[in-house]
Amino acid sequence: MKILNKEILKNGFISLNTNEKDLNLKDEINKLKKEKNAVILAHYYVKGEIQDIADFVGDSLALSQKAAETHADIIVFVGVHFMAETAKILSPQKKVILPDLNAGCSLADSCPDNDFREFILKHPDHTVISYVNTSAKVKALTDIVCTSSNAVKIVESIPKEKQIIFGPDRNLGNYISRLTDREMVIWDGACHVHSEFSLDGILEQKKNNPDAVIIAHPECPKPILTISEFVGSTSALIKFTKENSAKTFIVATEPGVIHEMKKLSADKFFIPAPGEDAECACSECEFMKLNSIEKLYSCLKYEQPEILINEEIRKKAYIPIKRMLDLS
């Protein structure tokens, strides 16, 4: 198989050839998937057309579990880099590929492993809890990983006499600290998407839609969470909108999730919470949106770009993820 390393290094992905641009890419993806015994995992934040073609759509915890369970030879992770790394950590015998290497994460990038190592050394005898939105190298420095859906359970599993380091999301860390009444040393990182919602803009939306229910992801700052009527992980937000009797929701998380909400509740209306940027109606993750049907096709065809992790790092990173999965 021809490996297009130069193009991947230059662009982060493999471009379509001229003769491929007229193909029915969704049909071709389904053919390649069967031929190669591949499974496509997609996060709720990627484009709707990709969610519709994926074998499994979920949030971080669900995708981590699915990565460990799948019997496929190839895992195509349509999300961001740390998610594909997590799949590789859990399934080292499988080939894990990502449509675009440029699909990073502002939260993961806010916590470089060398700086986090120094942070840990300054706080000896602390149990280190790291959010799943971190690199493999940061996970390798961690005692136990968590997601937004199980963070309370993970923190409460630590004996009260043990001190805790929580990283890298300060908003999630402070929220969990309030819920559990546990003081924690919290790394000062954040997701740019959830940090950039406009409080005034959301309040204006509520004024214009008084019957709307405001819901938010716990990565949002405290003022956003305070005015929200429900706070939860991505999957929890979806479940809430499906089961709640309200007909209108103001959604303070990445708006890609609204695709699934509409599928489950076609009779309801979903308003993306506005960002601080007046030129943008909502706050989107540009990294998630780098994924496309074209890149998914090329990625599967050439089985590139491939996620590779140093085996020593992988083994160390596996331990805290396994602890999380065992508790979850």
LUMNU-993543 format. One record per atom (N, C-alpha, C): x, y, z. Coordinates in steps of 0.02 Angstrom, whole numbers, padded with zeros to 5 digits, always signed. Example, Ala and Ser with C-alpha at 12.3 -4.5 7.8 and 13.67 -1.06 7.14 Angstrom:
+00660-00284+00390
+00615-00225+00390
+00660-00165+00390
+00642-00112+00354
+00684-00053+00357
+00645+00002+00394
% end
This chain:
+00043-00060+00000
+00000+00000+00000
+00044+00063+00000
+00027+00110-00041
+00066+00172-00045
+00053+00215+00016
+00105+00233+00052
+00099+00274+00112
+00119+00346+00094
+00073+00392+00101
+00085+00461+00079
+00111+00504+00136
+00169+00484+00163
+00195+00519+00222
+00207+00592+00210
+00233+00610+00152
+00249+00680+00138
+00187+00724+00140
+00133+00698+00110
+00071+00738+00109
+00042+00744+00179
+00048+00690+00218
+00022+00692+00286
+00062+00742+00328
+00127+00740+00321
+00170+00786+00358
+00155+00858+00339
+00140+00870+00275
+00127+00938+00252
+00058+00963+00272
+00007+00922+00263
-00062+00944+00272
-00096+00917+00335
-00072+00860+00360
-00104+00827+00416
-00156+00777+00393
-00169+00773+00327
-00218+00727+00300
-00201+00712+00227
-00236+00664+00197
-00225+00645+00127
-00282+00675+00085
-00265+00713+00035
-00315+00745-00008
-00342+00694-00058
-00403+00707-00083
-00431+00665-00135
-00394+00675-00200
-00388+00621-00238
-00362+00626-00306
-00417+00656-00351
-00397+00683-00407
-00446+00713-00453
-00500+00664-00474
-00481+00601-00487
-00529+00551-00510
-00573+00524-00454
-00560+00546-00392
-00601+00523-00335
-00655+00573-00316
-00653+00632-00345
-00697+00685-00323
-00770+00675-00344
-00781+00630-00394
-00849+00617-00417
-00878+00553-00386
-00841+00522-00341
-00864+00461-00310
-00920+00475-00260
-00962+00426-00250
-01010+00428-00194
-00970+00406-00133
-00945+00454-00096
-00897+00438-00043
-00928+00397+00014
-00991+00408+00028
-01023+00370+00081
-01026+00296+00062
-01043+00281-00001
-01044+00212-00023
-00974+00182-00022
-00924+00221-00043
-00855+00197-00044
-00830+00184+00027
-00848+00226+00073
-00828+00216+00143
-00857+00152+00170
-00920+00139+00155
-00951+00077+00179
-00919+00015+00149
-00899+00020+00085
-00864-00036+00053
-00796-00049+00085
-00758+00005+00093
-00692-00001+00123
-00696-00028+00194
-00746-00006+00230
-00755-00027+00300
-00763-00103+00304
-00803-00130+00259
-00814-00203+00259
-00751-00240+00236
-00719-00215+00183
-00659-00247+00157
-00603-00251+00209
-00596-00198+00248
-00540-00192+00294
-00558-00212+00366
-00620-00233+00377
-00644-00248+00445
-00629-00189+00491
-00654-00132+00471
-00642-00070+00508
-00706-00048+00543
-00699-00011+00597
-00755+00018+00632
-00745+00094+00635
-00797+00131+00624
-00793+00204+00626
-00826+00229+00690
-00787+00262+00732
-00811+00293+00793
-00812+00369+00783
-00867+00400+00800
-00873+00473+00791
-00898+00506+00854
-00869+00563+00870
-00891+00602+00927
-00952+00644+00909
-00992+00660+00960
-01052+00700+00948
-01038+00769+00919
-00976+00793+00923
-00961+00860+00901
-00942+00864+00827
-00931+00807+00794
-00912+00811+00723
-00975+00824+00681
-00965+00837+00617
-01020+00854+00573
-01073+00799+00570
-01136+00820+00561
-01191+00773+00562
-01185+00718+00510
-01161+00733+00450
-01157+00682+00398
-01107+00628+00416
-01057+00645+00458
-01010+00594+00481
-01041+00553+00537
-01077+00585+00582
-01112+00548+00634
-01159+00496+00603
-01191+00514+00547
-01240+00470+00516
-01208+00408+00484
-01145+00413+00465
-01112+00357+00432
-01071+00315+00481
-01061+00340+00542
-01021+00305+00591
-01056+00243+00618
-01016+00194+00640
-01044+00135+00672
-01065+00149+00743
-01031+00197+00773
-01047+00214+00843
-01032+00288+00854
-01081+00322+00883
-01073+00393+00900
-01079+00399+00975
-01035+00438+01006
-01039+00444+01079
-00997+00500+01106
-00993+00502+01173
-00950+00550+01207
-00886+00514+01227
-00844+00547+01266
-00778+00521+01279
-00778+00452+01314
-00819+00444+01366
-00820+00381+01402
-00846+00325+01357
-00902+00337+01324
-00931+00285+01282
-00884+00264+01225
-00850+00312+01195
-00804+00297+01141
-00742+00260+01167
-00720+00277+01227
-00664+00241+01257
-00682+00168+01268
-00743+00157+01293
-00765+00089+01305
-00774+00051+01239
-00802+00084+01189
-00812+00052+01125
-00745+00034+01093
-00695+00078+01100
-00629+00065+01073
-00599+00001+01103
-00613-00010+01167
-00587-00070+01201
-00625-00133+01181
-00688-00125+01162
-00731-00183+01149
-00729-00207+01077
-00714-00163+01031
-00722-00179+00960
-00677-00237+00938
-00703-00278+00892
-00664-00333+00864
-00637-00316+00795
-00642-00254+00776
-00617-00232+00710
-00541-00233+00709
-00513-00238+00649
-00440-00234+00641
-00417-00162+00638
-00461-00118+00615
-00444-00047+00608
-00497-00005+00644
-00475+00042+00685
-00519+00090+00717
-00509+00157+00684
-00562+00183+00652
-00560+00250+00624
-00592+00296+00675
-00553+00338+00705
-00579+00381+00758
-00591+00451+00730
-00654+00467+00719
-00671+00532+00692
-00686+00577+00752
-00635+00611+00773
-00640+00655+00832
-00577+00697+00834
-00545+00698+00891
-00482+00735+00897
-00427+00689+00922
-00366+00715+00921
-00306+00673+00928
-00305+00634+00994
-00322+00666+01050
-00317+00630+01114
-00365+00571+01116
-00422+00576+01081
-00470+00521+01080
-00442+00461+01043
-00410+00474+00986
-00379+00420+00948
-00321+00389+00988
-00284+00430+01023
-00232+00404+01067
-00261+00357+01120
-00317+00377+01149
-00349+00335+01200
-00369+00267+01171
-00395+00268+01110
-00412+00205+01077
-00350+00161+01066
-00295+00191+01047
-00233+00154+01036
-00206+00127+01102
-00212+00165+01155
-00189+00143+01221
-00227+00080+01242
-00291+00080+01229
-00334+00023+01249
-00330-00035+01201
-00312-00022+01138
-00312-00074+01087
-00246-00072+01047
-00190-00087+01079
-00125-00080+01046
-00116-00126+00986
-00153-00181+00984
-00146-00229+00929
-00183-00207+00867
-00225-00156+00873
-00264-00132+00817
-00232-00070+00786
-00244-00061+00722
-00222+00001+00689
-00275+00055+00703
-00252+00111+00729
-00297+00167+00743
-00278+00225+00697
-00327+00250+00662
-00314+00305+00615
-00362+00362+00628
-00338+00422+00611
-00374+00485+00623
-00376+00523+00558
-00434+00548+00536
-00438+00581+00470
-00392+00641+00461
-00378+00678+00515
-00336+00738+00509
-00295+00746+00572
-00229+00743+00564
-00184+00750+00622
-00188+00819+00654
-00215+00868+00617
-00222+00935+00645
-00281+00941+00693
-00321+00889+00698
-00379+00890+00743
-00355+00880+00815
-00332+00934+00844
-00308+00932+00913
-00361+00952+00962
-00341+00977+01019
-00388+00996+01072
-00357+01052+01113
-00391+01109+01117
-00363+01165+01155
-00354+01148+01228
-00398+01107+01256
-00392+01088+01326
-00332+01043+01337
-00324+00992+01294
-00265+00949+01300
-00201+00989+01290
-00202+01036+01243
-00143+01076+01229
-00126+01124+01286
-00176+01139+01329
-00164+01184+01385
-00126+01150+01442
-00111+01086+01433
-00077+01048+01486
-00019+01008+01457
+00037+01042+01441
+00096+01006+01416
+00122+00957+01469
+00145+00899+01447
+00164+00847+01495
+00224+00868+01539
+00272+00904+01511
+00329+00925+01552
+00308+00973+01607
+00264+01020+01591
+00239+01067+01641
+00197+01031+01694
+00157+00983+01671
+00114+00947+01718
+00156+00904+01765
+00210+00876+01739
+00256+00837+01782
+00285+00881+01837
+00306+00942+01820
+00332+00988+01870
+00278+01007+01921
+00218+01015+01897
+00161+01032+01941
+00150+00976+01992
+00154+00915+01969
+00145+00857+02014
+00200+00855+02066
+00261+00867+02044
+00319+00866+02091
+00313+00919+02146
+00279+00974+02130
+00270+01027+02180
+00215+01009+02231
+00177+00957+02216
+00123+00935+02261
+00130+00860+02274
+00181+00841+02310
+00192+00769+02323
+00136+00739+02365
+00129+00674+02360
+00080+00635+02398
+00008+00653+02381
-00002+00681+02321
-00070+00694+02297
-00090+00639+02247
-00153+00619+02248
-00180+00575+02197
-00196+00618+02135
-00170+00597+02078
-00178+00636+02017
-00236+00609+01976
-00287+00652+01968
-00344+00636+01925
-00341+00680+01863
-00338+00648+01805
-00336+00686+01743
-00398+00673+01702
-00426+00727+01676
-00482+00723+01629
-00458+00686+01567
-00502+00650+01535
-00484+00611+01476
-00458+00655+01420
-00475+00720+01420
-00452+00767+01369
-00380+00786+01381
-00336+00738+01378
-00264+00749+01389
-00225+00703+01343
-00162+00719+01333
-00119+00678+01291
-00101+00613+01326
-00076+00565+01288
-00053+00502+01317
+00002+00513+01369
+00045+00561+01356
+00100+00574+01402
+00075+00601+01469
+00022+00641+01468
-00008+00666+01530
-00044+00609+01566
-00079+00568+01529
-00111+00510+01560
-00060+00464+01594
-00001+00460+01564
+00052+00418+01593
+00076+00444+01660
+00063+00508+01675
+00083+00538+01739
+00026+00535+01791
-00029+00504+01771
-00092+00508+01808
-00106+00445+01848
-00141+00453+01904
-00162+00394+01943
-00228+00365+01918
-00274+00408+01899
-00338+00385+01873
-00368+00439+01827
-00396+00417+01772
-00427+00462+01723
-00501+00469+01739
-00531+00524+01717
-00604+00533+01724
-00632+00565+01662
-00697+00564+01656
-00732+00602+01605
-00782+00647+01641
-00816+00689+01603
-00865+00733+01636
-00923+00694+01664
-00937+00635+01636
-00993+00596+01659
-00978+00555+01722
-00914+00541+01734
-00898+00500+01793
-00851+00535+01842
-00838+00600+01832
-00789+00635+01874
-00808+00635+01948
-00873+00644+01963
-00894+00643+02033
-00880+00575+02063
-00896+00522+02028
-00884+00455+02052
-00810+00441+02064
-00768+00465+02017
-00696+00455+02023
-00669+00492+02084
-00688+00555+02091
-00664+00595+02148
-00687+00564+02214
-00750+00542+02217
-00776+00513+02279
-00746+00445+02294
-00714+00414+02244
-00681+00350+02257
-00614+00358+02293
-00588+00420+02293
-00525+00434+02327
-00538+00446+02401
-00503+00410+02446
-00514+00421+02518
-00508+00494+02537
-00550+00517+02583
-00553+00588+02600
-00488+00614+02630
-00448+00570+02659
-00385+00593+02688
-00331+00604+02634
-00345+00582+02572
-00297+00592+02518
-00309+00658+02483
-00255+00695+02471
-00261+00757+02433
-00261+00741+02358
-00292+00785+02320
-00304+00771+02249
-00277+00828+02205
-00244+00809+02151
-00229+00854+02096
-00279+00838+02041
-00312+00889+02015
-00361+00880+01961
-00339+00922+01901
-00335+00891+01843
-00316+00928+01784
-00348+00898+01722
-00348+00935+01666
-00323+01003+01662
-00377+01057+01662
-00442+01037+01664
-00495+01086+01655
-00515+01119+01721
-00501+01183+01728
-00516+01218+01790
-00591+01224+01802
-00630+01232+01748
-00703+01240+01757
-00734+01174+01781
-00716+01120+01749
-00740+01055+01771
-00716+01039+01842
-00651+01053+01855
-00623+01039+01921
-00659+01077+01976
-00672+01141+01964
-00706+01181+02015
-00778+01159+02024
-00810+01139+01970
-00879+01114+01973
-00882+01050+02014
-00836+01004+02001
-00835+00940+02038
-00816+00952+02110
-00773+01000+02123
-00755+01017+02191
-00815+01041+02230
-00857+01081+02198
-00918+01106+02232
-00968+01049+02245
-00974+01004+02197
-01021+00949+02204
-01000+00899+02258
-00936+00887+02263
-00911+00835+02309
-00887+00863+02375
-00883+00930+02380
-00857+00963+02439
-00786+00939+02454
-00747+00931+02400
-00676+00911+02407
-00632+00967+02382
-00584+00988+02423
-00534+01035+02400
-00485+00998+02356
-00469+01028+02299
-00421+00997+02253
-00373+01050+02227
-00313+01029+02211
-00266+01072+02177
-00281+01065+02103
-00303+01119+02071
-00330+01115+02003
-00284+01150+01953
-00266+01113+01901
-00227+01141+01846
-00268+01195+01809
-00234+01248+01788
-00268+01305+01758
-00273+01298+01682
-00314+01250+01660
-00326+01241+01589
-00400+01249+01573
-00416+01254+01509
-00487+01262+01490
-00497+01245+01417
-00559+01227+01400
-00580+01216+01331
-00602+01283+01303
-00573+01303+01247
-00590+01369+01219
-00663+01374+01198
-00692+01317+01177
-00762+01318+01156
-00807+01336+01215
-00800+01299+01270
-00844+01309+01327
-00828+01372+01366
-00767+01396+01360
-00749+01457+01396
-00773+01520+01361
-00792+01514+01298
-00808+01574+01258
-00882+01586+01249
-00924+01551+01286
-00995+01566+01283
-01009+01634+01315
-01056+01669+01287
-01073+01736+01312
-01130+01731+01363
-01117+01751+01425
-01169+01752+01476
-01225+01799+01456
-01207+01859+01435
-01258+01908+01414
-01298+01882+01354
-01264+01849+01309
-01298+01822+01250
-01348+01768+01268
-01329+01724+01315
-01375+01671+01337
-01435+01701+01373
-01422+01751+01415
-01478+01783+01451
-01525+01818+01402
-01497+01845+01348
-01540+01877+01297
-01582+01824+01261
-01551+01766+01247
-01588+01711+01217
-01646+01689+01262
-01631+01685+01327
-01682+01664+01375
-01739+01716+01378
-01720+01780+01374
-01770+01833+01374
-01817+01827+01314
-01787+01810+01257
-01827+01803+01195
-01864+01737+01191
-01842+01688+01232
-01874+01622+01232
-01885+01602+01305
-01932+01634+01339
-01940+01624+01412
-01955+01553+01433
-01983+01513+01387
-01998+01443+01404
-01940+01396+01392
-01886+01423+01364
-01828+01381+01349
-01792+01360+01412
-01764+01299+01411
-01725+01273+01467
-01651+01279+01448
-01612+01311+01491
-01540+01318+01478
-01504+01257+01505
-01465+01225+01462
-01426+01167+01482
-01352+01179+01464
-01306+01152+01504
-01236+01168+01494
-01191+01109+01512
-01134+01106+01479
-01082+01058+01495
-01040+01086+01552
-01016+01043+01598
-00978+01068+01656
-00909+01098+01639
-00889+01096+01576
-00828+01132+01557
-00840+01207+01550
-00903+01228+01555
-00919+01299+01552
-00899+01334+01618
-00885+01399+01615
-00869+01437+01677
-00928+01438+01724
-00915+01453+01787
-00966+01452+01839
-01026+01495+01824
-01018+01557+01798
-01078+01598+01784
-01127+01565+01736
-01101+01528+01686
-01144+01493+01639
-01179+01435+01675
-01142+01399+01716
-01171+01343+01752
-01224+01366+01802
-01213+01424+01831
-01259+01450+01882
-01328+01465+01853
-01330+01491+01791
-01394+01507+01761
-01426+01448+01725
-01390+01392+01722
-01415+01333+01686
-01462+01293+01731
-01513+01265+01699
-01561+01225+01736
-01542+01151+01737
-01495+01133+01695
-01467+01065+01697
-01395+01069+01674
-01350+01034+01710
-01279+01030+01693
-01261+00956+01687
-01228+00938+01632
-01210+00868+01625
-01163+00856+01566
-01137+00796+01563
-01094+00775+01508
-01133+00778+01442
-01098+00768+01388
-01131+00770+01322
-01188+00720+01318
-01175+00659+01338
-01228+00608+01335
-01284+00624+01384
-01268+00653+01441
-01320+00671+01490
-01364+00727+01463
-01334+00774+01428
-01373+00829+01398
-01422+00801+01346
-01398+00754+01305
-01442+00724+01255
-01500+00688+01288
-01484+00649+01339
-01536+00611+01374
-01587+00659+01406
-01562+00713+01434
-01607+00761+01467
-01656+00792+01418
-01630+00812+01359
-01675+00844+01310
-01726+00795+01283
-01708+00732+01280
-01755+00681+01257
-01811+00669+01307
-01793+00669+01371
-01841+00650+01423
-01879+00709+01453
-01851+00769+01448
-01883+00827+01478
-01943+00850+01435
-01994+00875+01469
-02055+00894+01434
-02050+00961+01397
-01998+01000+01411
-01990+01064+01377
-01983+01055+01302
-02002+01105+01265
-01999+01102+01192
-01941+01142+01162
-01911+01186+01203
-01856+01227+01179
-01798+01225+01228
-01737+01219+01201
-01677+01215+01243
-01623+01261+01217
-01590+01296+01261
-01531+01336+01245
-01471+01292+01265
-01430+01275+01216
-01379+01222+01225
-01310+01253+01230
-01280+01252+01290
-01214+01280+01301
-01162+01225+01301
-01151+01198+01243
-01096+01153+01229
-01084+01156+01154
-01036+01119+01129
-01021+01120+01057
-01084+01102+01018
-01104+01143+00970
-01169+01134+00937
-01176+01072+00894
-01121+01035+00882
-01126+00973+00845
-01173+00923+00879
-01179+00929+00944
-01222+00883+00982
-01296+00891+00964
-01314+00949+00938
-01384+00962+00921
-01409+00915+00866
-01363+00889+00825
-01382+00841+00773
-01416+00780+00804
-01385+00754+00856
-01414+00695+00891
-01477+00714+00929
-01478+00772+00959
-01537+00794+00995
-01597+00799+00949
-01587+00825+00889
-01642+00831+00841
-01665+00763+00817
-01619+00716+00809
-01638+00649+00787
-01683+00615+00838
-01668+00627+00902
-01706+00595+00955
-01769+00633+00974
-01770+00698+00959
-01827+00740+00979
-01843+00788+00921
-01872+00761+00868
-01885+00801+00808
-01936+00855+00820
-01976+00848+00872
-02028+00897+00886
-02005+00955+00930
-01940+00955+00947
-01914+01006+00993
-01867+01053+00956
-01854+01111+00987
-01815+01164+00956
-01752+01176+00999
-01694+01178+00965
-01631+01184+01000
-01594+01247+00977
-01575+01289+01025
-01541+01352+01010
-01468+01347+01033
-01420+01350+00988
-01350+01349+01009
-01334+01412+01051
-01303+01403+01108
-01283+01460+01148
-01232+01502+01110
-01237+01568+01113
-01191+01611+01075
-01122+01617+01107
-01073+01626+01064
-01006+01640+01089
-00995+01714+01099
-00938+01731+01128
-00921+01801+01140
-00908+01838+01074
-00886+01801+01023
-00870+01831+00958
-00935+01852+00924
-00945+01915+00914
-01007+01941+00885
-01017+01916+00813
-00962+01895+00780
-00968+01872+00711
-00990+01800+00705
-00993+01765+00762
-01012+01694+00762
-01073+01684+00805
-01123+01649+00778
-01185+01639+00814
-01178+01589+00870
-01126+01547+00868
-01117+01497+00920
-01042+01486+00931
-01026+01442+00976
-00956+01428+00991
-00940+01357+00967
-00904+01351+00911
-00889+01287+00881
-00817+01267+00893
-00804+01202+00893
-00736+01176+00897
-00709+01168+00826
-00663+01211+00808
-00636+01208+00740
-00596+01145+00729
-00571+01114+00783
-00533+01052+00776
-00579+00994+00757
-00636+00989+00791
-00685+00937+00773
-00709+00946+00701
-00718+01009+00682
-00746+01022+00616
-00695+01013+00560
-00632+00998+00577
-00583+00981+00526
-00599+00914+00494
-00634+00871+00530
-00653+00806+00503
-00706+00816+00448
-00698+00778+00394
-00744+00783+00338
-00753+00714+00307
-00806+00706+00267
-00817+00643+00231
-00758+00628+00185
-00731+00680+00153
-00674+00670+00107
-00614+00643+00144
-00598+00672+00201
-00541+00650+00240
-00553+00581+00269
-00614+00567+00289
-00631+00501+00315
-00620+00448+00262
-00641+00461+00201
-00631+00414+00145
-00556+00402+00133
-00517+00455+00126
-00446+00448+00112
-00410+00413+00169
-00429+00430+00229
-00399+00399+00288
-00409+00324+00287
-00470+00303+00272
-00486+00231+00271
-00454+00197+00211
-00452+00230+00154
-00422+00200+00095
-00347+00186+00104
-00311+00236+00130
-00239+00229+00136
-00217+00207+00205
-00265+00202+00252
-00251+00182+00321
-00199+00229+00353
-00207+00292+00338
-00162+00345+00362
-00203+00409+00372
-00186+00454+00417
-00130+00451+00465
-00143+00401+00521
-00092+00367+00541
-00096+00316+00594
-00072+00345+00660
-00106+00326+00713
-00086+00347+00781
-00038+00296+00810
+00022+00319+00826
+00074+00276+00855
+00095+00305+00922
+00104+00262+00971
+00123+00285+01038
+00181+00243+01063
+00231+00275+01092
+00286+00240+01124
+00258+00188+01172
+00282+00126+01169
+00253+00072+01208
+00259+00083+01284
+00314+00112+01305
+00321+00126+01377
+00269+00177+01401
+00259+00229+01361
+00208+00279+01377
+00139+00247+01374
+00127+00206+01324
+00061+00174+01317
+00044+00131+01378
+00092+00092+01401
+00079+00048+01459
+00065+00089+01522
+00101+00143+01531
+00089+00186+01589
+00022+00221+01584
+00003+00243+01524
-00060+00278+01514
-00120+00230+01520
-00108+00166+01505
-00162+00117+01509
-00188+00109+01580
-00144+00111+01629
-00162+00096+01698
-00217+00143+01724
-00210+00209+01720
-00263+00253+01746
-00328+00250+01706
-00323+00234+01640
-00384+00226+01600
-00421+00163+01622
-00383+00110+01632
-00414+00046+01654
-00447+00055+01722
-00415+00092+01767
-00446+00105+01832
-00512+00141+01824
-00514+00190+01778
-00576+00226+01765
-00630+00179+01738
-00612+00139+01688
-00661+00094+01658
-00687+00043+01708
-00644+00019+01751
-00664-00029+01802
-00715+00002+01851
-00705+00066+01866
-00751+00101+01911
-00816+00119+01876
-00814+00126+01810
-00872+00150+01772
-00915+00093+01746
% end
